[in-house]
Amino acid sequence: MTEETDRRPETPAEAEGTTGLFTALGKMLKLLRERAGLTQKEFGQAVGYGPDAISAMERGVRVTRPELLEKADELLDAGGLLKQAIPEVREAMKKARTRHPEWYRSYAGLEAEAVSLYDYSTMGVLGLLQTESYARAVFTQRHPPLDEATIERRVADRLSRQQLFERWPPPECSFVLEQAVLERPIGGPEVHTEQLQQLLRLGRLRNVQLQVMPTGRHEHPCLDSSFTLLTPKRKEQVAYMESQGYPRLITDREEVRVLAARYGIIRAQALNPYESLDLIEKMLEER
């Protein structure tokens, strides 16, 4: 991909001139958290976020949402300091725009407003489900190599997509991963363990169904590439897939119908959500 086609759009903060707001909030959060003697993981557990999300907020690359500021103000004994920023944060969120490589922007915009999202993954964990460490490992291992600035930009953009799980009402989500995806230790043992724990956490959300397609299945309805089905608010369902860096957004009704039918069969043949989470837990116990 050329530098021109990969040029990053302005971030929401850059576009609206609120970079300082999110950077300052991140610094305050970090200072207050460390003063309270909490790790990112401990603080995240207390406010309902993973350590990757807390890290992104403290670095100013992810919006610090009003509900988190409410909880953090009391937990970190901020005396109302964090709550004071809530009106400005709400205003910034209204103006926020999706930031992604030019070729990805159409899909990213649809994903951000999706009321339902179904994905079948065959090679790696879907970006929407990745931890920060896993995402960084994916981009670091990319060939031809990416420069450090591009890697950090891509990681931040990927993490920003995960705000989809924090919306209310939440979108209906279904994810089917090939068992081989879970077994592939991208980034090494620690990163792999953290990613499996992330899948368990997300798989337990009320609006999420996470399933595993066992490698030992004798029959399989789709030996082609991964694909995503999503339904934007007040719009028809569309499909999205990539192959060797070439994206394709599918809006043709018949093509989408075929993929939707195929996805239904994939879900039926995969382990059910409870069996799938049990499998992931066993994998973690064996590590």
C-alpha positions as CSV (number, residue, x, y, z in Angstrom):
1,M,0.0,0.0,0.0
2,T,1.4,3.4,-0.9
3,E,1.9,6.2,1.5
4,E,-0.8,8.2,-0.3
5,T,-3.5,5.5,0.0
6,D,-2.6,4.8,3.6
7,R,-2.7,8.4,4.7
8,R,-4.5,8.6,8.0
9,P,-7.6,10.8,8.2
10,E,-7.6,13.3,11.0
11,T,-8.5,11.7,14.4
12,P,-11.8,12.9,16.0
13,A,-9.8,15.0,18.4
14,E,-7.6,16.5,15.7
15,A,-10.6,17.3,13.5
16,E,-12.5,19.1,16.2
17,G,-9.5,20.6,18.0
18,T,-10.0,18.6,21.2
19,T,-6.7,16.8,21.2
20,G,-5.7,18.6,24.4
21,L,-8.9,17.5,26.2
22,F,-8.3,13.8,25.8
23,T,-4.6,14.1,26.3
24,A,-5.1,16.0,29.5
25,L,-7.8,13.6,30.8
26,G,-5.5,10.7,30.1
27,K,-2.7,12.2,32.0
28,M,-4.9,13.0,35.0
29,L,-6.4,9.5,35.0
30,K,-2.9,8.0,35.0
31,L,-1.7,10.3,37.8
32,L,-4.7,9.6,40.0
33,R,-4.6,5.9,39.3
34,E,-0.9,5.7,40.3
35,R,-1.5,7.8,43.3
36,A,-4.2,5.4,44.4
37,G,-1.7,2.5,44.0
38,L,-3.7,0.7,41.3
39,T,-2.4,-1.0,38.2
40,Q,-4.1,-0.5,34.9
41,K,-5.6,-4.0,35.3
42,E,-6.9,-3.4,38.8
43,F,-8.4,0.0,37.8
44,G,-9.9,-1.5,34.7
45,Q,-11.6,-4.2,36.7
46,A,-13.1,-1.7,39.1
47,V,-14.6,0.5,36.3
48,G,-15.5,-2.3,33.8
49,Y,-12.7,-2.0,31.2
50,G,-9.8,-4.1,30.1
51,P,-6.2,-2.9,30.7
52,D,-5.7,-2.2,27.0
53,A,-8.6,0.2,27.0
54,I,-7.3,1.9,30.1
55,S,-3.9,2.2,28.5
56,A,-5.4,3.8,25.4
57,M,-7.4,6.3,27.4
58,E,-4.4,7.3,29.5
59,R,-2.4,7.9,26.2
60,G,-5.3,10.0,24.9
61,V,-5.9,7.8,21.8
62,R,-9.3,6.6,23.1
63,V,-12.3,8.6,24.3
64,T,-12.7,8.6,28.1
65,R,-16.4,8.1,28.3
66,P,-18.6,10.0,30.8
67,E,-19.7,6.9,32.7
68,L,-16.1,6.0,33.3
69,L,-15.3,9.5,34.5
70,E,-18.2,9.2,37.0
71,K,-16.8,6.0,38.4
72,A,-13.2,7.1,38.3
73,D,-13.9,10.3,40.1
74,E,-15.2,8.5,43.2
75,L,-12.8,5.5,43.0
76,L,-9.7,7.7,42.7
77,D,-10.9,10.3,45.1
78,A,-10.7,13.1,42.5
79,G,-13.0,15.4,44.4
80,G,-15.2,16.2,41.3
81,L,-12.2,17.1,39.1
82,L,-13.0,14.3,36.5
83,K,-16.7,14.9,36.6
84,Q,-16.2,18.6,35.6
85,A,-14.9,17.4,32.2
86,I,-18.0,15.3,31.3
87,P,-20.0,18.1,29.4
88,E,-16.9,18.7,27.2
89,V,-16.5,15.0,26.6
90,R,-20.1,14.6,25.6
91,E,-19.8,17.4,23.1
92,A,-16.6,15.9,21.7
93,M,-18.3,12.5,21.3
94,K,-21.1,14.1,19.3
95,K,-18.6,15.4,16.8
96,A,-16.3,12.4,16.7
97,R,-15.6,10.9,13.3
98,T,-14.1,7.5,12.4
99,R,-10.4,7.5,11.6
100,H,-9.0,4.7,9.4
101,P,-7.0,4.2,6.2
102,E,-8.8,5.7,3.2
103,W,-9.8,2.3,1.7
104,Y,-11.3,1.2,5.0
105,R,-13.3,4.3,5.8
106,S,-16.6,3.2,4.1
107,Y,-16.8,0.0,6.1
108,A,-15.6,1.6,9.4
109,G,-18.4,4.1,9.2
110,L,-21.0,1.4,8.7
111,E,-19.4,-0.7,11.6
112,A,-19.6,2.3,14.0
113,E,-23.4,2.5,13.5
114,A,-24.2,-1.2,13.2
115,V,-27.2,-2.6,15.0
116,S,-25.9,-6.2,14.3
117,L,-22.5,-7.6,13.4
118,Y,-21.6,-11.2,12.5
119,D,-18.1,-12.3,11.7
120,Y,-16.4,-15.5,10.7
121,S,-12.6,-15.6,11.3
122,T,-10.2,-18.1,9.7
123,M,-6.7,-16.9,10.1
124,G,-6.5,-14.5,13.1
125,V,-8.6,-12.8,15.8
126,L,-10.8,-10.1,14.3
127,G,-9.5,-6.6,14.9
128,L,-12.6,-5.7,16.8
129,L,-11.7,-8.4,19.4
130,Q,-7.9,-7.9,19.6
131,T,-6.0,-6.7,22.6
132,E,-3.5,-3.9,22.2
133,S,-0.5,-6.3,22.4
134,Y,-2.0,-8.7,19.9
135,A,-2.8,-5.9,17.4
136,R,0.7,-4.5,17.8
137,A,2.2,-8.0,17.2
138,V,0.1,-8.4,14.0
139,F,1.2,-5.1,12.6
140,T,4.8,-5.6,13.6
141,Q,5.0,-8.9,11.8
142,R,3.5,-7.5,8.6
143,H,5.6,-7.8,5.4
144,P,6.8,-5.7,3.9
145,P,7.5,-4.1,7.3
146,L,5.6,-1.0,8.5
147,D,7.4,1.9,10.1
148,E,6.9,2.5,13.8
149,A,4.7,5.5,13.4
150,T,2.4,3.6,11.1
151,I,2.2,0.6,13.5
152,E,1.2,2.8,16.4
153,R,-1.3,4.6,14.3
154,R,-2.9,1.4,13.2
155,V,-3.0,0.0,16.7
156,A,-4.7,3.1,18.0
157,D,-7.2,3.1,15.2
158,R,-8.0,-0.6,15.8
159,L,-8.6,0.0,19.5
160,S,-10.8,2.9,18.8
161,R,-13.2,0.6,17.0
162,Q,-13.9,-1.3,20.2
163,Q,-16.0,1.5,21.5
164,L,-18.8,-0.3,19.6
165,F,-19.1,-2.6,22.6
166,E,-19.7,0.4,24.9
167,R,-22.7,1.9,23.0
168,W,-26.2,1.8,24.3
169,P,-28.2,0.1,23.1
170,P,-25.5,-2.3,22.2
171,P,-25.3,-4.0,18.8
172,E,-26.2,-7.7,18.5
173,C,-22.8,-9.4,17.9
174,S,-21.9,-13.0,16.8
175,F,-18.4,-14.2,16.2
176,V,-17.3,-17.6,15.0
177,L,-13.6,-18.3,15.1
178,E,-11.8,-21.4,13.7
179,Q,-10.2,-23.3,16.5
180,A,-6.8,-22.8,14.8
181,V,-7.2,-19.1,15.4
182,L,-7.3,-19.7,19.1
183,E,-4.3,-22.0,19.0
184,R,-2.1,-19.7,17.0
185,P,0.2,-17.9,19.6
186,I,0.6,-14.6,17.8
187,G,3.0,-12.4,19.8
188,G,4.2,-15.1,22.1
189,P,2.8,-16.9,25.3
190,E,2.0,-13.7,27.3
191,V,0.2,-12.0,24.4
192,H,-1.6,-15.2,23.5
193,T,-2.8,-15.7,27.1
194,E,-4.0,-12.1,27.3
195,Q,-5.9,-12.5,24.0
196,L,-7.7,-15.6,25.2
197,Q,-8.7,-13.8,28.4
198,Q,-10.0,-11.0,26.3
199,L,-12.2,-13.4,24.2
200,L,-13.6,-14.8,27.4
201,R,-14.5,-11.4,28.7
202,L,-16.1,-10.3,25.5
203,G,-17.8,-13.6,25.0
204,R,-19.6,-13.2,28.3
205,L,-21.2,-9.8,27.3
206,R,-25.0,-10.1,27.1
207,N,-25.1,-8.8,23.5
208,V,-22.2,-11.1,22.3
209,Q,-22.3,-14.8,21.2
210,L,-18.8,-16.2,20.6
211,Q,-18.4,-19.6,19.0
212,V,-15.6,-21.9,18.0
213,M,-15.5,-24.0,14.9
214,P,-13.7,-27.2,15.9
215,T,-10.8,-28.3,13.7
216,G,-12.1,-31.9,13.9
217,R,-15.4,-31.3,12.0
218,H,-15.7,-33.7,9.0
219,E,-17.9,-31.3,7.1
220,H,-17.5,-27.6,6.7
221,P,-19.8,-25.1,4.8
222,C,-17.1,-22.5,4.1
223,L,-13.4,-23.2,3.3
224,D,-13.1,-19.8,1.7
225,S,-11.9,-16.6,3.4
226,S,-13.2,-14.7,6.5
227,F,-16.1,-12.4,6.1
228,T,-18.3,-10.0,8.1
229,L,-22.0,-9.3,7.9
230,L,-23.3,-6.1,9.4
231,T,-26.5,-4.2,9.5
232,P,-26.2,-0.4,9.9
233,K,-29.0,1.5,11.6
234,R,-32.0,1.9,9.2
235,K,-30.0,0.3,6.3
236,E,-29.9,-3.1,4.7
237,Q,-27.3,-5.7,5.6
238,V,-24.0,-5.6,3.9
239,A,-20.9,-7.8,3.8
240,Y,-17.2,-7.1,4.0
241,M,-14.1,-9.2,3.3
242,E,-10.4,-8.8,2.6
243,S,-7.9,-10.8,0.6
244,Q,-4.2,-10.0,0.7
245,G,-4.9,-6.4,1.5
246,Y,-7.7,-6.0,-1.1
247,P,-11.0,-5.0,0.6
248,R,-14.4,-5.6,-0.8
249,L,-17.6,-4.1,0.6
250,I,-20.6,-6.1,-0.8
251,T,-24.0,-4.5,-1.1
252,D,-25.6,-6.7,-3.8
253,R,-28.6,-8.3,-2.1
254,E,-28.1,-11.7,-3.6
255,E,-24.4,-11.9,-2.7
256,V,-25.2,-10.8,0.9
257,R,-28.1,-13.3,1.1
258,V,-25.7,-16.2,0.1
259,L,-23.1,-15.2,2.7
260,A,-25.8,-14.8,5.4
261,A,-27.2,-18.3,4.7
262,R,-23.6,-19.6,4.8
263,Y,-23.0,-17.9,8.1
264,G,-26.1,-19.5,9.5
265,I,-24.8,-23.0,8.7
266,I,-21.4,-22.1,10.1
267,R,-23.0,-21.1,13.4
268,A,-25.0,-24.3,13.5
269,Q,-22.0,-26.5,13.0
270,A,-19.8,-24.6,15.5
271,L,-19.7,-25.3,19.2
272,N,-22.4,-23.4,21.0
273,P,-21.4,-20.3,23.0
274,Y,-21.2,-22.2,26.4
275,E,-19.1,-25.0,24.9
276,S,-16.9,-22.4,23.2
277,L,-16.1,-20.5,26.3
278,D,-15.4,-23.8,28.1
279,L,-12.9,-24.7,25.4
280,I,-11.1,-21.3,25.8
281,E,-11.0,-21.7,29.6
282,K,-9.5,-25.2,29.2
283,M,-6.9,-23.8,26.8
284,L,-6.0,-21.2,29.5
285,E,-5.8,-23.8,32.2
286,E,-3.4,-25.9,30.1
287,R,-1.0,-23.0,29.5
